Amino acid sequence: MSIDKKIVADLVANDVGFVTTVPCKQLAGVIDAIDKSPDILHVPSNKEDEGMGLCAGAFMGGTRPAIIMQNTAIGVTINTLVTLTQYYRMPLPMLISYRGELGEPVACQVEMAVHTKALLAQLNIPTYHFHHEDDAKELDAILKHTFMCNKPVAILTDATFWKGY
């Protein structure tokens, strides 16, 4: 099973019925797999903070949500994460492409990579970093954990995990 299909299978197995995504080259395969899944309503977003609002609406409507995004947008999501997601104790798995590490071809991506983990830690958001495909074995347990404790969780997936930029 491809890594993209494994991620979708874990989402479905954990009753995630709504996923919003923001375009990303690294995440294109998993976004395509989500779009093809008959078990998940996929609604693309223009911006990550708007996507989190959509996820909040899905959760309040009784559907488990998830968002797929880039780490470069963590800065614009802080207010939404704190005043909506965390305040109302909403579980939100965030599958995040972690741009800006070794081999990054776009210089401006590096600056946000320097701050990503620190910002997530400051917000007390549990963070997991997937470097290799085998790390995805943890996804099922991570999803179970976020829905059990009603907290957002960040799953950072770097270029090595996706086999390059």
ABEGO torsion letter per residue (X at the ends): XBAAAAAAAAAAAAGBABBBBBBBAAAAAAAAAAAABAABBBBBBABAAAAAAAAAAAAAAGBBBBBBBBAAAAAAAAAAAAAAAAAAGBBBBBBBBBBGBBGBABAAAAAAAAAAAAAAAAAGBBBBBBABAAAAAAAAAAAAAAAAAGBBBBBBBBAAAAGEX
